[in-house]
Amino acid sequence: MYAGARIVVNGYVQGVGFRYFVIRLAHNLGVTGWVRNCWDGSVEIEAEGEKASLEAFVAEVRIGPRAAHITAVDVVWLPYEGRYKGFDVTY
């Protein structure tokens, strides 16, 4: 079973390697999609993959890299659409 998710991460998450942490994590778990910094200081992620891999991805995003300080993670589960070939930073 496949799924999608839109994730918004708040806290001290910009300038600490958070996007590159997310990219490595996505590649390791076989998750596709994108990650970007937002103007309000949050990080937004759109991801797709096998449901179990996506759940593991979200669990690790909630922890983040060591330098980050995460205060909130909002997840909206979406239907799988197969829109992405890989996982990249977008702007």
N, C-alpha and C positions, 0 to 999 in steps of 0.2 A: 504494500500500500504506500502510495506517495502523497506528499502534502506540500504546502507552501506556508510561509510565515512572513509577516512584516514585523520587524523588531525595532523598537526605539530604546536606546540606552542613554540614561542621564547620569550626570555626576562629573567627575574629573576624568574625561574619556578622550579628550583631544590633546595632541602633543605628547602622548605617552605610548605610541605604537599600537594603539587599539585596532585600527583598520588592518594593519599587517598581521596582528594576532588573529583577527577574524579570517583573513585570507588563508593563513596556514591551517587554521582549524577546519575551514571549509574543505580545503584540498585533502586533508587527512581523513575527513568523514565522507567525502564524495558528495558534498552539498554544492549546489550551483546558485548563482545570483550575483548580488553586488552589495557594497558597503560604501557609505559616504558620510562626511562630516556635515552637520547642519549649522545654519547661521546662529541658532540659539545655544550652541555648545554641546548638543546631543550628537549621537551617532545613529544613523538609520541603516537598517539592513533589510534587504529582501532576499529570501532564500527559498530554495526548493530541493526536495530530495526524498529519500525513503523516510517514512515517518519516524522510525527508530533513530536513524542518523540525525534527523532534524531535531528530535527531542534531546539527543546528546549534545548537539550543536548549541541549542538554547541554554542548556544547563551550563556549558562551559562559558558562553557569552556572559551569563549572570556572574561568573567569577572574574573573567577578564584577565589581562596581564597584570603583573605585580605592581606596576607604577600607577595603574588606574584605581580610582575610588568610585565605585558604582553606587548610586543612590536609588535608582529605579530602572526596571526593565519592563516595558510594555510589549506584549506579544499578541498579535492578532493572527489566528490560524486561517489559512486560505486554501482553496482547492488547488491541486497541482495542475499547472498549465504547460509545463515543459518548455518554458520560454528561454531558458539560459543554457549555454554550452559549457561555461566555466564559471569562475568566480573572480570578480574584478573590483577595483576601486572605481567609483563613478563620481562625477562632480555635478 
